[in-house]
Amino acid sequence: MNTQTFPTIAVLGTGLIGAPVARNLHKRGFKVRAWNRTAGKAQALAADGVEACASPADAVQDADIIVTVLNDGRSVQEAMLAAAPALRQGAIWLQLSTVGVDAITSLADWAGQHGLVFYDAPVQGTRQPAEMAQLVVLASGPTAQRETVQAVFEAIGKRTLWVAEQPGASSRLKLALNNWAFALTHGLAESLALATGLGVDPALVVDVVTGGPMDSGYFQAKAAAILADNYATSFSIANAAKDARLVMDAAAQSGVRLDAAQAGLQRFERALAAGHGAKDMAASYLA
């Protein structure tokens, strides 16, 4: 397939995940237009060959595929409402944001009302996997267009897991996965904090775990950040708190009691209140 046959893609949202998504799509030969509420973030992508647009409507004009990578359901809805006058009937909408159970239902309904082919496709991974095109895409949506969207997913990720034909299942799965990531984060943060409080070098905790059954790349990365007091953001405390609230909302709706998740949300909220919202979620250690 030559580059002239590649679809035109509009990326709405060019933050920690959206910016590398746009760059990696361009690297694969797609024509990419990008918009962000903070215009400078989209404009910074011009050096990578991505066209920065002044509004969502400008970005989606004549686009075959729209990719939303925004903070929450409300932000996604606002961007798509602004884009609505320029949307093309039959365009594909890939919704990558983590928005929760209620919002994904509303967005899917809105897509149907506006003649869009909707895919619920949150991604597993933070800034570094996004930059390396190593995200895991959790995709739900109709089979008819999967060949087209698979090419997009392969440009940004290492694996696509097709979850269901109906939107919503992927967003529910993402909440369960985020709950696990938060449990790992808090467990590590509290263990290192406890060691410190007891007068033990917290590096010894890492030393004992390293190479054993409790070890993982995630453990090593977050432990290194905490021990170095380096909270450069891969996934912020503010976003973690937002997603932890979505987890608790979903649990309440489904009648599942999540005691650890509730305590974890409180820990994120303490870190947020202490002014650590922009730091990586490993700053749970500071709560």
For each residue, the residues with C-beta under 8 A, 3 or more apart:
1: 5 6
2: 5
3: 6 29
4:
5: 1 2
6: 1 3 28 29 30 31
7: 30 31 63 64 65 148 152
8: 30 31 32 33 62 63 64 65
9: 25 30 31 32 33 63 64 65 66 67 152
10: 32 33 34 35 53 56 59 60 63 65 66 67 83
11: 14 18 21 22 25 32 33 34 35 50 59 67 69
12: 18 34 35 36 56 59 60 66 67 68 69 70 76 79 80 83
13: 17 18 35 36 68 69 70 71 75 79 97
14: 11 18 19 22 34 35 36 41 42 44 45 69
15: 18 19 36 41 69 70 71
16: 19 20 126 127 130 233 234 235 236
17: 13 20 21 69 96 123 125 126 127 130 135
18: 11 12 13 14 15 21 22 34 36 67 69 70
19: 14 15 16 22 23 41 44 45
20: 16 17 23 24 127 130 131 133 156
21: 11 17 18 24 25 67 69 96 130 156
22: 11 14 18 19 25 26 32 34 45 48 50
23: 19 20 26 27 45 48 50
24: 20 21 27 28 130 133 155 156
25: 9 11 21 22 28 30 32 67 152 155 156
26: 22 23 29 30 31 32 48 49 50
27: 23 24 155
28: 6 24 25 151 154 155
29: 3 6 26
30: 6 7 8 9 25 26 152 155
31: 6 7 8 9 26 51
32: 8 9 10 11 22 25 26 49 50 51
33: 8 9 10 11 50 51 52 53 58 59 60 63
34: 10 11 12 14 18 22 42 45 50 51 52 53 59
35: 10 11 12 13 14 42 52 53 54 55 56 58 59 79
36: 12 13 14 15 18 39 41 42
37: 75
38: 41 42
39: 36 42 43 52 54
40: 43 44
41: 14 15 19 36 38 44 45
42: 14 34 35 36 38 39 45 50 52 53
43: 39 40 46 52
44: 14 19 40 41 47
45: 14 19 22 23 34 41 42 48 50 52
46: 43 49 50 51 52
47: 44
48: 22 23 26 45
49: 26 32 46
50: 11 22 23 26 32 33 34 42 45 46
51: 31 32 33 34 46
52: 33 34 35 39 42 43 45 46
53: 10 33 34 35 42 56 58 59
54: 35 39 58
55: 35 58 59 82 83
56: 10 12 35 53 59 60 79 80 82 83
57: 60 61 82 83 84 85 86
58: 33 35 53 54 55 61 86
59: 10 11 12 33 34 35 53 55 56 63 83
60: 10 12 33 56 57 63 66 83 86 87 88 91
61: 57 58 86
62: 8 88
63: 7 8 9 10 33 59 60 66 88 91
64: 7 8 9 88 91 92
65: 7 8 9 10 91 92 93 94 148 149 152
66: 9 10 12 60 63 80 83 87 91 92 93 94 116
67: 9 10 11 12 18 21 25 94 96 152
68: 12 13 76 79 80 93 94 95 96 97
69: 11 12 13 14 15 17 18 21 96 97
70: 12 13 15 18 75 76 79 97
71: 13 15 75 97 239 242
72: 75 76 97 98 99 103 242
73: 76 77 97 99 100 102 103 104 106 107
74: 77 78 103
75: 13 37 70 71 72 78 79 97
76: 12 68 70 72 73 79 80 95 97 99 103 107
77: 73 74 80 81 103 106 107 110
78: 74 75 81 82
79: 12 13 35 56 68 70 75 76 82 83
80: 12 56 66 68 76 77 83 84 87 93 107 110
81: 77 78 84
82: 55 56 57 78 79
83: 10 12 55 56 57 59 60 66 79 80 86 87
84: 57 80 81 87 114
85: 57
86: 57 58 60 61 83
87: 60 66 80 83 84 91 114 115 116
88: 60 62 63 64 91
89: 115
90: 115 116 117
91: 60 63 64 65 66 87 88 115 116 117
92: 64 65 66 116 117 119 145 148 149
93: 65 66 68 80 111 116 117 118 119
94: 65 66 67 68 119 121 149 152
95: 68 76 99 104 107 118 119 120 121 122 167
96: 17 21 67 68 69 121 122 123 137
97: 13 68 69 70 71 72 73 75 76 122
98: 72 122 171 174 175 178 243 246
99: 72 73 76 95 103 104 107 122 171 246
100: 73 103 104 171 175 246 249 250
101: 104 105 168 171 172 175 246 249 250 253
102: 73 105 106 249
103: 72 73 74 76 77 99 100 106 107
104: 73 95 99 100 101 107 108 120 167 168 171
105: 101 102 108 109 167 168
106: 73 77 102 103 109 110
107: 73 76 77 80 95 99 103 104 110 111 118
108: 104 105 111 112 118 120 167 168
109: 105 106 112 113
110: 77 80 106 107 113 114
111: 93 107 108 114 116 117 118
112: 108 109 115 116 118
113: 109 110
114: 84 87 110 111
115: 87 89 90 91 112
116: 66 87 90 91 92 93 111 112
117: 90 91 92 93 111 141 142 144 145
118: 93 95 107 108 111 112 141 167
119: 92 93 94 95 139 140 141 142 145 149 167
120: 95 104 108 139 140 141 167 168 169 170 171
121: 94 95 96 137 138 139 140 141 149 153 170
122: 95 96 97 98 99 138 170 171 174
123: 17 96 130 135 136 137 138 156 157
124: 135 136 137 138 174 177
125: 17 128 129 130 134 135 136 157
126: 16 17 129 130 234 235
127: 16 17 20 130 131 233 234 235
128: 125 131 132 134 234
129: 125 126 132 134 135 158
130: 16 17 20 21 24 123 125 126 127 133 134 135 156
131: 20 127 128
132: 128 129
133: 20 24 130 155 156 157 158
134: 125 128 129 130 157 158
135: 17 123 124 125 129 130 156 157 158
136: 123 124 125 157 158 159 160 161
137: 96 121 123 124 153 156 157 159 160 161
138: 121 122 123 124 161 163 170 173 174 177
139: 119 120 121 149 153 160 161 162 163 170
140: 119 120 121 162 163 164 165 166 167 168 169 170 171
141: 117 118 119 120 121 145 146 149 165 166 167
142: 117 119 145 146 165
143: 146 165
144: 117
145: 92 117 119 141 142 148 149
146: 141 142 143 149 150 162
147: 150 151
148: 7 65 92 145 151 152
149: 65 92 94 119 121 139 141 145 146 152 153
150: 146 147 153 154 160
151: 28 147 148 154 155
152: 7 9 25 30 65 67 94 148 149 155 156
153: 121 137 139 149 150 156 157 160
154: 28 150 151 157 160
155: 24 25 27 28 30 133 151 152
156: 20 21 24 25 123 130 133 135 137 152 153
157: 123 125 133 134 135 136 137 153 154 160
158: 129 133 134 135 136
159: 136 137
160: 136 137 139 150 153 154 157
161: 136 137 138 139
162: 139 140 146
163: 138 139 140 169 170 173
164: 140 168 169 170
165: 140 141 142 143
166: 140 141 169
167: 95 104 105 108 118 119 120 140 141 170 171
168: 101 104 105 108 120 140 164 171 172
169: 120 140 163 164 166 172 173
170: 120 121 122 138 139 140 163 164 167 173 174
171: 98 99 100 101 104 120 122 140 167 168 174 175
172: 101 168 169 175 176 250
173: 138 163 169 170 176 177
174: 98 122 124 138 170 171 177 178
175: 98 100 101 171 172 178 179 243 246 247 250
176: 172 173 179 180
177: 124 138 173 174 180 181
178: 98 174 175 181 182 243 244 246 247
179: 175 176 182 183 244 247 258 261
180: 176 177 183 184
181: 177 178 184 185 218
182: 178 179 185 186 240 243 244 247 261 264 268 281
183: 179 180 186 187 260 261 264
184: 180 181 187 188 216 218 219 222
185: 181 182 188 189 222 240 264 281 282 284
186: 182 183 189 190 260 263 264 267 284
187: 183 184 190 191
188: 184 185 191 192 219 222 223 226 282
189: 185 186 192 193 222 226 267 282 284 285 287
190: 186 187 193 194 284
191: 187 188 194 195 202 205
192: 188 189 195 196 202 205 206 223 226 227 285
193: 189 190 196 197 202 285
194: 190 191 197 198
195: 191 192 198 200 201 202 204 205
196: 192 193 199 200 202
197: 193 194
198: 194 195
199: 196
200: 195 196 204 205
201: 195 204
202: 191 192 193 195 196 205 206 226 227
203: 206 207 227
204: 195 200 201 207 208
205: 191 192 195 200 202 208 209 223
206: 192 202 203 209 210 219 220 223 227
207: 203 204 210
208: 204 205 212
209: 205 206 212 214 215 219
210: 206 207 215 220
211: 215
212: 208 209 215
213:
214: 209 219
215: 209 210 211 212 219 220
216: 184 219 220
217: 220 221
218: 181 184 221 222
219: 184 188 206 209 214 215 216 222 223
220: 206 210 215 216 217 223 224
221: 217 218 224 225
222: 184 185 188 189 218 219 225 226 282
223: 188 192 205 206 219 220 226 227
224: 220 221 227 228 230
225: 221 222 228 230 231 232 280 282
226: 188 189 192 202 222 223 229 282 285
227: 192 202 203 206 223 224
228: 224 225
229: 226
230: 224 225
231: 225 276 279 280 282 283
232: 225 280
233: 16 127 236 278 279 280
234: 16 126 127 128 280 281
235: 16 126 127 239 240 280 281
236: 16 233 239 240 277 278 279 280 281
237: 240 241 268 271 272 276 277 278 279 280 281 283 284
238: 241 242 272 277 278
239: 71 235 236 242 243 281
240: 182 185 235 236 237 243 244 268 281 284
241: 237 238 244 245 265 268 269 271 272 277
242: 71 72 238 239 245 246
243: 98 175 178 182 239 240 246 247
244: 178 179 182 240 241 247 248 261 264 265 268
245: 241 242 248 249 265
246: 98 99 100 101 175 178 242 243 249 250
247: 175 178 179 182 243 244 250 251 258 261 265
248: 244 245 251 252 258 261 262 265
249: 100 101 102 245 246 252 253
250: 100 101 172 175 246 247 253 254
251: 247 248 254 256 257 258 261
252: 248 249 255
253: 101 249 250
254: 250 251
255: 252
256: 251
257: 251
258: 179 247 248 251 261 262
259: 262 263
260: 183 186 263 264
261: 179 182 183 244 247 248 251 258 264 265
262: 248 258 259 265 266
263: 186 259 260 266 267
264: 182 183 185 186 244 260 261 267 268 284
265: 241 244 245 247 248 261 262 268 269
266: 262 263 269 270
267: 186 189 263 264 270 271 284 287
268: 182 237 240 241 244 264 265 271 272 281 284 287
269: 241 265 266 272 273
270: 266 267 273 274 287
271: 237 241 267 268 274 276 277 279 283 284 286 287
272: 237 238 241 268 269 276 277
273: 269 270
274: 270 271 286 287
275:
276: 231 237 271 272 279 283 286 287
277: 236 237 238 241 271 272
278: 233 236 237 238
279: 231 233 236 237 271 276 282 283 286
280: 225 231 232 233 234 235 236 237 283
281: 182 185 234 235 236 237 239 240 268 284
282: 185 188 189 222 225 226 231 279 285
283: 231 237 271 276 279 280 286 287
284: 185 186 189 190 237 240 264 267 268 271 281 287
285: 189 192 193 226 282
286: 271 274 276 279 283
287: 189 267 268 270 271 274 276 283 284
